[in-house]
Amino acid sequence: MTNLPEEEKKELSQTPEQLEETQPLWVEDRDIEPKLGVPTDLREEEACYNQPAEVYQRMTQPVLPQGGARTLAVGAMCACLVVVLSLIGYYIPVMSPLLAFMVPLPMVVAGLMCGLATGLVSLVAASVLLAMFIGPLSAVTVGVRYCLLGLALGVCFRRGYSGGKVFAIVTVVSTVSIALGTVFSFWIAGIPILQGIEKMIASVTVVYDTLAEQEQMLALLPPGMGMDEYIAVLKRTTVAILPATFVIYCMLIVWVNYLVSSFVLGRMGYRVTPLPAFSRWQMPLSILWLAMAGFAFGIAGNYLQMELLANISFNLLYMTIPLFLLCGMSVLYYYLQRREIPQLMKMGALLFLIIFAAFGFVVLTVVGMFDAVFDWRNLHGAAARK
């Protein structure tokens, strides 16, 4: 002890508690294995908040496996779960409506923990195993329609994308994958694609033939229009907006899967980027340009008497107008929230403007469009670190 330098003597004389106080907050305890996900202990969170923004971002990123046997084991387990959930939905008809929300979950975990490459291997393995039980056609359909969606969602979570960016990317992946799955099904079954699309349209519009037999429909007819003409207009309109309806369906599927995945991953100890609060919803300028293109195609189609341009206009407006309506409702909800109006009154005001006031529908849509340009709530300038 007497031959030691003064600094080492001072360190040896200190108690463990005093040594812990002298260490920086970001020093890790090497004896404790780091958990997957961001720190959940309150003291660790407070220590993170005390660091600069760059250090805070690194400390709160999930600690995920980077290759090796553990990653392969997780991928194999996720492939087996995809097979089990798919078989449950296939052999139990009551569970089949939940197939679109159950099957993507294991692939979300695979994309988050294993990355894109191992996730794709897991997807292929699950499809091969499923083909042994339900046939190649059904296996590929499940893999393309549902597993690709879950894998894209997990990879976006792993890369830390914002909620809006995740929603946009996965919606594109879901739309393309479901369309490819449908075309592949026609091809495997030996049905020409155009004939298959005609059968799908016939199955959608068959309900109008039933409505034509109802006498109560006569009271809903516009003046000077017969029942046959009215049903023909409905069928043409339905066929014209089928692409937009398909995209909106995919958006709803992605939204539900986003919520379910966020809840399940949260229970597992992970934290993913949540969607913004409803009072902070705002469409990017690219969506506004799509709406403007829809108006332009509509004007050109009426002027040139071109049905193709009119159909493009229908689809663009049918996809974008509801989005701007939601953003207009978000702007109104934001200002009602600032006034500390009770929640029930806020929801009642929004429902009244939508259901009972056609003028309110138009006003909220226009407000949502202008908010994308002028940013009335200063959302881009008020980026606060949570």
C-alpha positions as CSV (number, residue, x, y, z in Angstrom):
1,M,0.0,0.0,0.0
2,T,2.8,2.4,0.8
3,N,4.5,2.0,-2.6
4,L,1.3,2.8,-4.6
5,P,0.9,6.1,-6.2
6,E,-1.4,8.6,-4.5
7,E,-4.2,8.4,-7.1
8,E,-4.4,4.6,-6.7
9,K,-4.5,4.9,-2.9
10,K,-7.3,7.4,-3.2
11,E,-9.3,5.0,-5.4
12,L,-8.8,2.1,-3.1
13,S,-9.9,4.1,-0.1
14,Q,-13.2,5.0,-1.7
15,T,-16.3,2.9,-1.1
16,P,-18.2,1.3,-4.0
17,E,-21.0,3.9,-3.7
18,Q,-18.5,6.8,-4.0
19,L,-16.9,5.1,-7.0
20,E,-20.3,4.8,-8.7
21,E,-21.0,8.5,-8.2
22,T,-17.7,9.5,-9.9
23,Q,-18.5,7.4,-13.0
24,P,-20.2,9.1,-16.0
25,L,-23.9,8.3,-16.6
26,W,-23.3,6.6,-19.9
27,V,-20.8,4.0,-18.5
28,E,-22.4,0.6,-18.9
29,D,-22.4,-2.1,-16.3
30,R,-20.4,-4.9,-18.0
31,D,-21.8,-7.6,-15.6
32,I,-25.3,-7.1,-16.8
33,E,-26.3,-8.3,-20.3
34,P,-28.0,-5.4,-22.1
35,K,-31.7,-6.0,-22.8
36,L,-33.2,-5.7,-26.3
37,G,-35.1,-2.5,-26.8
38,V,-34.6,0.9,-25.2
39,P,-34.0,1.2,-21.5
40,T,-37.1,0.8,-19.4
41,D,-35.6,1.6,-16.0
42,L,-36.6,5.1,-14.8
43,R,-33.1,6.0,-13.7
44,E,-31.7,5.0,-17.1
45,E,-34.3,7.1,-18.9
46,E,-33.4,10.1,-16.7
47,A,-29.7,9.5,-17.5
48,C,-30.5,9.5,-21.2
49,Y,-32.4,12.7,-21.0
50,N,-29.4,14.4,-19.5
51,Q,-27.2,13.7,-22.5
52,P,-26.8,15.7,-25.7
53,A,-29.2,14.9,-28.6
54,E,-26.7,12.7,-30.5
55,V,-25.8,10.7,-27.4
56,Y,-29.5,10.4,-26.4
57,Q,-30.4,9.0,-29.9
58,R,-27.6,6.4,-29.7
59,M,-28.6,5.3,-26.2
60,T,-32.2,4.9,-26.9
61,Q,-31.8,2.8,-30.1
62,P,-32.8,-0.9,-29.7
63,V,-29.8,-3.2,-29.1
64,L,-30.6,-5.8,-31.8
65,P,-28.7,-9.0,-32.7
66,Q,-26.2,-8.4,-35.6
67,G,-26.0,-11.8,-37.3
68,G,-24.9,-15.2,-35.9
69,A,-26.7,-18.2,-34.6
70,R,-29.1,-16.1,-32.5
71,T,-30.4,-14.2,-35.5
72,L,-30.9,-17.5,-37.4
73,A,-32.7,-19.0,-34.5
74,V,-35.1,-16.0,-34.3
75,G,-35.7,-16.2,-38.1
76,A,-36.5,-19.9,-37.9
77,M,-38.9,-19.4,-34.9
78,C,-40.7,-16.6,-36.8
79,A,-41.0,-18.9,-39.9
80,C,-42.6,-21.6,-37.7
81,L,-45.0,-19.1,-36.2
82,V,-46.1,-18.0,-39.7
83,V,-46.8,-21.6,-40.6
84,V,-48.8,-22.3,-37.4
85,L,-50.9,-19.1,-37.7
86,S,-51.6,-19.7,-41.4
87,L,-52.7,-23.2,-40.7
88,I,-55.1,-22.0,-38.0
89,G,-56.6,-19.5,-40.3
90,Y,-56.8,-22.1,-43.1
91,Y,-58.4,-24.9,-41.3
92,I,-60.6,-22.9,-38.9
93,P,-62.9,-20.7,-41.1
94,V,-63.9,-18.5,-38.1
95,M,-60.3,-17.4,-37.8
96,S,-59.7,-16.7,-41.5
97,P,-60.8,-13.0,-41.3
98,L,-58.0,-12.5,-38.8
99,L,-55.4,-14.0,-41.1
100,A,-54.4,-10.5,-42.4
101,F,-53.6,-9.4,-38.9
102,M,-52.1,-12.6,-37.3
103,V,-49.7,-13.8,-40.0
104,P,-47.7,-10.6,-40.5
105,L,-46.8,-10.4,-36.8
106,P,-44.0,-13.0,-36.8
107,M,-42.5,-11.4,-39.9
108,V,-42.6,-8.0,-38.1
109,V,-40.5,-9.5,-35.4
110,A,-38.2,-11.1,-38.0
111,G,-37.7,-7.8,-39.8
112,L,-37.0,-6.0,-36.6
113,M,-34.6,-8.4,-35.0
114,C,-33.0,-10.1,-38.0
115,G,-33.0,-7.5,-40.7
116,L,-34.0,-7.7,-44.4
117,A,-31.7,-10.5,-45.6
118,T,-32.5,-13.0,-42.8
119,G,-36.2,-11.9,-42.9
120,L,-36.4,-12.9,-46.6
121,V,-34.9,-16.2,-45.8
122,S,-37.4,-16.7,-43.1
123,L,-40.2,-15.8,-45.5
124,V,-39.1,-18.3,-48.1
125,A,-38.7,-21.0,-45.5
126,A,-42.2,-20.4,-44.2
127,S,-43.6,-20.5,-47.7
128,V,-41.9,-23.8,-48.4
129,L,-43.2,-25.3,-45.2
130,L,-46.7,-24.1,-45.9
131,A,-46.6,-25.6,-49.4
132,M,-46.3,-29.0,-47.8
133,F,-49.7,-28.6,-46.0
134,I,-51.9,-26.3,-48.1
135,G,-50.3,-26.4,-51.6
136,P,-48.0,-24.1,-53.4
137,L,-50.6,-21.7,-54.7
138,S,-52.0,-20.9,-51.2
139,A,-48.5,-20.8,-49.7
140,V,-47.3,-18.3,-52.2
141,T,-50.5,-16.2,-51.8
142,V,-50.0,-16.1,-48.0
143,G,-46.3,-15.3,-48.4
144,V,-46.8,-12.5,-50.9
145,R,-50.0,-10.9,-49.4
146,Y,-49.2,-11.0,-45.7
147,C,-45.6,-11.9,-45.0
148,L,-44.1,-9.2,-47.2
149,L,-46.2,-6.6,-45.4
150,G,-45.0,-7.7,-42.0
151,L,-41.4,-7.9,-43.2
152,A,-41.5,-4.4,-44.6
153,L,-43.0,-3.1,-41.3
154,G,-40.4,-4.8,-39.2
155,V,-37.5,-3.5,-41.4
156,C,-38.9,0.1,-41.2
157,F,-39.1,-0.2,-37.4
158,R,-35.5,-1.5,-37.3
159,R,-34.3,1.5,-39.3
160,G,-36.1,4.0,-37.0
161,Y,-38.2,5.6,-39.7
162,S,-40.9,8.1,-38.6
163,G,-44.5,7.0,-38.3
164,G,-45.6,8.7,-41.5
165,K,-42.7,7.3,-43.5
166,V,-43.3,3.8,-42.2
167,F,-47.0,4.0,-43.1
168,A,-46.3,5.3,-46.7
169,I,-43.6,2.7,-47.4
170,V,-45.6,-0.3,-46.1
171,T,-48.7,0.9,-47.9
172,V,-46.8,0.8,-51.2
173,V,-45.4,-2.6,-50.4
174,S,-48.8,-3.9,-49.4
175,T,-50.5,-2.6,-52.5
176,V,-47.9,-4.1,-54.9
177,S,-47.7,-7.4,-53.0
178,I,-51.5,-8.0,-52.9
179,A,-51.8,-7.0,-56.6
180,L,-49.0,-9.4,-57.5
181,G,-50.5,-12.1,-55.4
182,T,-53.8,-11.7,-57.2
183,V,-52.2,-11.9,-60.6
184,F,-50.1,-14.9,-59.6
185,S,-53.3,-16.7,-58.4
186,F,-54.9,-16.1,-61.8
187,W,-51.8,-17.3,-63.6
188,I,-51.4,-20.5,-61.5
189,A,-55.1,-21.3,-61.9
190,G,-54.9,-20.9,-65.7
191,I,-57.3,-18.0,-65.8
192,P,-56.5,-15.1,-68.2
193,I,-55.8,-11.9,-66.2
194,L,-58.4,-9.9,-68.0
195,Q,-61.0,-12.6,-67.6
196,G,-60.2,-12.8,-63.9
197,I,-60.6,-9.1,-63.5
198,E,-63.9,-9.2,-65.3
199,K,-65.1,-11.9,-62.9
200,M,-64.0,-9.8,-59.9
201,I,-65.9,-6.8,-61.2
202,A,-69.0,-9.0,-61.9
203,S,-68.8,-10.3,-58.3
204,V,-68.6,-6.7,-57.0
205,T,-71.4,-5.3,-59.1
206,V,-73.8,-8.3,-58.6
207,V,-75.3,-6.5,-55.6
208,Y,-76.7,-3.8,-57.9
209,D,-78.8,-6.4,-59.7
210,T,-80.4,-7.3,-56.4
211,L,-81.1,-3.6,-55.7
212,A,-82.8,-3.2,-59.0
213,E,-85.5,-5.6,-57.9
214,Q,-86.3,-3.6,-54.8
215,E,-89.2,-1.2,-55.2
216,Q,-87.9,1.0,-52.4
217,M,-85.1,2.1,-54.7
218,L,-87.5,3.9,-56.9
219,A,-87.8,6.7,-54.3
220,L,-84.0,7.3,-54.5
221,L,-83.8,7.7,-58.3
222,P,-82.8,11.1,-59.6
223,P,-85.6,12.9,-61.5
224,G,-85.9,11.7,-65.1
225,M,-83.7,8.6,-64.7
226,G,-85.0,5.1,-64.9
227,M,-83.9,2.1,-62.7
228,D,-81.8,0.4,-65.5
229,E,-80.0,3.6,-66.3
230,Y,-79.3,4.3,-62.6
231,I,-77.9,0.8,-62.0
232,A,-75.7,1.2,-65.1
233,V,-74.3,4.4,-63.8
234,L,-73.6,2.8,-60.4
235,K,-71.8,-0.1,-62.1
236,R,-69.6,2.2,-64.3
237,T,-68.7,4.4,-61.2
238,T,-67.8,1.3,-59.2
239,V,-65.6,-0.1,-61.9
240,A,-63.9,3.3,-62.4
241,I,-62.9,3.7,-58.7
242,L,-61.9,0.1,-58.1
243,P,-58.1,1.0,-58.1
244,A,-58.6,3.7,-55.5
245,T,-60.8,1.4,-53.4
246,F,-58.1,-1.2,-53.6
247,V,-55.4,1.2,-52.3
248,I,-57.7,2.5,-49.5
249,Y,-58.3,-1.2,-48.5
250,C,-54.5,-1.7,-48.3
251,M,-54.1,1.5,-46.3
252,L,-56.6,0.2,-43.7
253,I,-54.8,-3.2,-43.5
254,V,-51.5,-1.4,-42.9
255,W,-53.0,0.9,-40.3
256,V,-54.4,-2.0,-38.3
257,N,-51.2,-4.0,-38.6
258,Y,-49.2,-0.9,-37.5
259,L,-51.4,-0.6,-34.3
260,V,-51.3,-4.3,-33.6
261,S,-47.6,-4.6,-34.1
262,S,-46.9,-1.6,-31.9
263,F,-49.0,-3.1,-29.1
264,V,-47.4,-6.5,-29.3
265,L,-43.8,-5.2,-29.6
266,G,-44.5,-2.9,-26.7
267,R,-45.5,-5.8,-24.6
268,M,-42.3,-7.6,-25.6
269,G,-40.2,-4.7,-24.4
270,Y,-39.6,-2.8,-27.7
271,R,-40.6,0.7,-28.4
272,V,-41.3,1.6,-32.0
273,T,-42.0,5.0,-33.5
274,P,-45.7,5.7,-32.9
275,L,-48.0,7.4,-35.4
276,P,-48.5,11.1,-34.6
277,A,-51.3,12.1,-32.4
278,F,-54.5,13.0,-34.2
279,S,-54.1,16.7,-33.5
280,R,-50.8,16.6,-35.4
281,W,-51.9,14.9,-38.6
282,Q,-50.7,16.6,-41.8
283,M,-50.3,15.5,-45.4
284,P,-47.1,16.2,-47.3
285,L,-47.1,18.4,-50.4
286,S,-46.8,15.3,-52.7
287,I,-50.3,14.2,-51.7
288,L,-51.6,17.8,-52.5
289,W,-50.0,17.6,-55.9
290,L,-51.8,14.3,-56.5
291,A,-55.1,16.0,-55.6
292,M,-54.3,18.9,-58.0
293,A,-53.5,16.4,-60.7
294,G,-56.9,14.8,-60.1
295,F,-58.7,18.1,-60.6
296,A,-56.6,18.8,-63.7
297,F,-57.4,15.3,-65.2
298,G,-61.1,15.8,-64.4
299,I,-61.2,19.2,-66.2
300,A,-59.3,17.8,-69.2
301,G,-61.5,14.7,-69.4
302,N,-64.7,16.7,-69.4
303,Y,-63.3,19.1,-72.0
304,L,-61.8,16.5,-74.3
305,Q,-64.6,13.9,-73.7
306,M,-62.0,11.3,-72.7
307,E,-63.3,8.6,-70.3
308,L,-59.7,7.5,-69.4
309,L,-58.8,10.9,-68.0
310,A,-62.1,11.1,-66.1
311,N,-61.4,7.7,-64.5
312,I,-57.9,8.7,-63.5
313,S,-59.4,11.9,-61.9
314,F,-62.0,9.8,-60.0
315,N,-59.3,7.6,-58.6
316,L,-56.9,10.3,-57.6
317,L,-59.6,12.4,-55.9
318,Y,-61.2,9.3,-54.3
319,M,-57.8,8.5,-52.6
320,T,-56.7,12.0,-51.6
321,I,-59.9,13.8,-50.6
322,P,-60.6,11.6,-47.5
323,L,-57.0,12.1,-46.4
324,F,-57.3,15.9,-46.5
325,L,-60.7,15.6,-44.8
326,L,-59.0,13.9,-41.9
327,C,-56.3,16.5,-41.8
328,G,-58.9,19.3,-41.7
329,M,-60.5,17.5,-38.8
330,S,-57.1,17.3,-37.2
331,V,-56.7,21.1,-37.5
332,L,-60.1,21.7,-35.9
333,Y,-59.4,19.2,-33.2
334,Y,-56.0,20.9,-32.5
335,Y,-57.6,24.3,-31.9
336,L,-60.5,22.8,-29.9
337,Q,-57.9,21.1,-27.7
338,R,-56.0,24.3,-27.1
339,R,-59.3,25.8,-25.8
340,E,-59.5,22.8,-23.3
341,I,-63.0,21.8,-24.6
342,P,-64.2,18.5,-23.2
343,Q,-63.5,15.4,-25.3
344,L,-67.1,14.6,-25.9
345,M,-67.9,18.0,-27.3
346,K,-64.9,17.9,-29.6
347,M,-66.0,14.5,-31.1
348,G,-69.6,15.8,-31.4
349,A,-68.5,18.9,-33.3
350,L,-66.4,16.8,-35.8
351,L,-69.3,14.3,-36.3
352,F,-71.8,17.1,-36.8
353,L,-69.6,18.8,-39.5
354,I,-69.2,15.5,-41.3
355,I,-72.7,13.9,-41.1
356,F,-75.1,16.8,-41.0
357,A,-73.3,19.6,-42.9
358,A,-72.2,19.1,-46.4
359,F,-70.6,22.5,-46.3
360,G,-68.5,21.5,-43.3
361,F,-67.2,18.5,-45.3
362,V,-66.0,20.8,-48.0
363,V,-64.5,23.4,-45.6
364,L,-62.6,20.7,-43.6
365,T,-61.2,19.3,-46.8
366,V,-60.0,22.7,-48.0
367,V,-58.5,23.5,-44.6
368,G,-56.6,20.2,-44.8
369,M,-55.2,21.2,-48.2
370,F,-54.1,24.7,-47.1
371,D,-52.6,23.4,-43.9
372,A,-50.2,21.2,-46.1
373,V,-48.9,24.4,-47.6
374,F,-49.0,27.0,-44.8
375,D,-48.5,24.7,-41.7
376,W,-50.8,26.7,-39.5
377,R,-50.0,24.7,-36.4
378,N,-46.2,25.1,-37.0
379,L,-45.6,21.4,-36.8
380,H,-42.4,21.4,-38.7
381,G,-40.9,24.2,-36.6
382,A,-41.9,22.7,-33.2
383,A,-40.0,19.5,-33.3
384,A,-39.5,18.6,-29.6
385,R,-37.5,15.6,-28.4
386,K,-39.7,13.3,-26.4
